[in-house]
Amino acid sequence: MPANDLGLHRGYGIFDFLRVTDHVPLFWDDHLDRFYRSAAFMRLTPAQSKEELKTILKELMQKNGLPDSGIKLLLTGGASPDGYQIGEPNLMIFQQLIPPPPDTILLPGFALLTYQHQRQLPEIKTTDYMMAIRLQPWVKENGADDILYHHGGTVSECPRSNFFIVTQKNVLATPGKNILKGITRKQLLAIASMTGITVEERELSMNDIREAKESFITSSTKRLIPVTRVDDIVFPAFSKDSVTARLYNAFKEWELSAIHKHR
């Protein structure tokens, strides 16, 4: 990266991250589509087409030979003559070894702390994680695992994952606006609809959370993680008969199907 790159000086850049399982890049079409949408919104044009980028990723995976890993695509604003104008974007691709998610759901789950904040350009996967990183000591001091952002009376998302509740009527509800719509979230909503679970993308208030019977978050690296509490709201212990468990098991089968189709 040049010393005058906007990614370094202004934090101007986008990225995407996908998980590789048994040498298969999971849901990579969805990840790459989002990567190019984010780039276009930020007026950054990668030098490579989607198909050319796929070829590069295939070569990278073949050379590294990492069966379980993560691939990060980072596109920055490029070298800027005045530190303000967009230059020619710089693309960097990293593959790193990461452990695969466990075969069973991660227990006991996550405790979340709410924090009033609305991310800038929430629908775009930018490199701006300043607030989340700044709050990490506070999260640890309070014995929590992550942050749940809220603004104007409604909750939105965690810094690196999407948030869900299950209502007393077994409706799956998740924020639909002012969030980054994750790829795991997308797959899960499709799975829920196919398995007969009613899905609602809508505003969620703290009262909705207080009245919910279950809650969980989703991410590319961990699938589904049950939420044990949000601030002072405590959820019942995880049950194998829960909607969360049902969705987790269905998602694992969905992953296996995606791996099989890719080969």
N, C-alpha and C positions, 0 to 999 in steps of 0.2 A: 504494500500500500504506500503510495507516495506521501511524503510528509505534509503536503498541502491538500490531502484528500478530505472532502466534506464529511465523510464518515468519521474521521478522526477529529476534525475541528468543530463540527456542528452536530454530530450524531445523526447525519442525514444518510439513511440507508434502510434497506429492508432485508428480510431473511426468511427462510423456511427451514423446517427440520423434519426429517422423516426417519422412521425406524426401519432397520433391516433385520429380518428374521430368517434364519436359515438361508442366507444369501439372497433373499427376496425383498425388494424395496416395497414396503406395504403402502398401498393406496397412493402410489407415486403420481398417478395422473391427477388426483385431487390436490396433492401438495404442489405439483408444478403449475396447475391451473391457478391456484391461489398465489403462487410466487409471481407469475406473470401479471395477474390482476393488481397485486400490490405494486409491482414495478411500474405498470402503466399509470396508476393513480399518482405515483410520486414522480412521474415524468422521467423515469429511468428506462432506457431501452437496452436490454442485454444484447450482446453481439451474437448470441447463439439462439437459434429457434428451439422450440420445445423438443423436437425430435433430435436435434444436434446435442442438446443438453442431456437427453436420455442416453445417447451414445457415449458421452463423456462419463456419465455416472456408471454405465456398464463397465467401461474400461477401468475406472477407479476401483470398483468393487472386485473386479477380476484380479487386478494387481495386488490389492491389499489382502484379499482372501479372508475377510472378517465375517464369519457367519452371522453373528449378532452384534449390531453396531448402530450408530446413528450418523446420518449425513446432514450436514448443515450447508445451505446455500446462502451466501452473504453477498449482497449487491450494494455498493456504496455510491455516493454522489460523484465520486471521481475527483481528479486533481482540479482545483479551482484557482484561477489566477488572482481572485480578490477575496477568497474565503467565503463567498456568498453565492456566486453563480454556479449552476450545475455543470459539471464537466462530463467527460466520457466515463461512464460507469465502470467500476472495477468489480469483477466477479471473483470470489474466492469460494472454494469448495473444500470442506473438511469431512473426513470420515474418522470417527473415533469409536473405540471399543466401548460398548455399554452393556451391562448385564440385561438379559431379557426379563420381561415382567415375570413374576412368580406364576406357577401353574394355578395357584389358588389366590383369591382376592386378598389384598394387603390389609391385614388387621393389626391393631384394633381400628385403624382408620385415622383420619386427619381432624384436628381441631383448628377452626378458623377464627380469625379476629376480623371484624369489620373495620373498614377505614374509609372515610369520605374522600373520594377521588374519582375523577373521570379521565380515563386515558385520552390523550390526543389522538385523533384519527383511529378510533377503536377498531374499525372494521379492517384496518391495514396492519399487516405484521411487520411493524417497524422495529428498529433496534433500540427504541426508547424504553428502557426498563428502570429508569432512574429512581422513581418512587418506590418500586418494589425492592430494589437493592438497598436503598436507604433505610427501609423499614425492617430489614432482616434482624438486626439486633433487638428491636422492640418485640418482634414476633417470638424470638427465642426467650427473651426475658419473661414473657407472659405464658410460657409453656405451650405455645401453639405451633402449628406446622406451616400455616400459610395465611394469606390475607384474602378477604372478600371485599371487593370495592363496592361502595354504594354512593348514590348521588341523587338528590331531589326526592328522597323517600323510597327509592327502589334500589335493589342490589343489581349488580351486573355480572361480574366475573372475578376469578382469581387471576393473578398476573400471568400464570402459565397454564391455566386450565379453565374449563367451563363448569358452571354450577347448575345442579339439578335438585329438585325436590320431588318426592312422591306424596301426593295428597292422601287424606284419609279415604278417598274414593278410588285410590290406586291410579290416579291420573299423573302422568309424568309431565312436569312443568319446568320450563327453563327460560331465562331471559332471551328475548329475540331481537333486541335493539341495543345499540351502543356497546357492542361486544365484538371480539374477534371470534368468528364462527369456526371453531376447531374442526379438524378432519375427523377425529374420533367422535366428536359431537355429531357430525353429519352422518357417520355410519350408524351411530347408536339410535338416532331418530328414525332412520330407515328400518332398523331392526325392530324397534319398539312398535312401529306401525304394522310391520309384517306379522308380529306375534300377538296382535290384538290389543296392545296397550294404547290407551288414548294419550295423545301428545298435545301439549299446549305450549306455544312459544308466546310468552306474554310478560308483562311487568310482574316482578315479584317484590313484595314488601317484606319487612321484618315480621309482620304479623302472619304472612303466608308461611314463612319459615317456622314460626312458633307453632303453627297449627299442623305442620307436616308430620308425617309418620316416619319418613326416611329422607335422607339427603346424601348426595355423592358428587364427586367431581370427576372429570375425564381429562385425559391427556394422552399424547402419542406414546409416551414412554411407559405409562403405568396403567393403561386402559381405564378401569373404573376404580376409584378409591372411596370407600364409605366415609361420610362425615360424622364424627362423634358429637361435635358441638359447634355452634356458632355463637360466639360471645357467651352469654349465660343460658343459651338454649341447648339442652342436652337431648340427644336422640337415643332411643333404645339400642341395646347391644345388637350387633349384626346377627341376622338370622339367615340360615340357609333357605328358608321359605320366603324370604323377602323379595320384593320386586327388584331390588339392587342385585341380589344374587342371581335371579333369573336373567337379568340383562347381561351380567358379567359372563355367565356361561354361554349365552347366545352370542356374545361378542367374540369369545374365543373360537366358537365354531365358524363365525363369519370370517375371522382371520385365517383359519385353516383353509376355508374355501377360496379366499383371495390368493393365498400362497399357491394352491393347486391350480387355479386359473392362470396364474402368472407363468407357470412352467410350460 
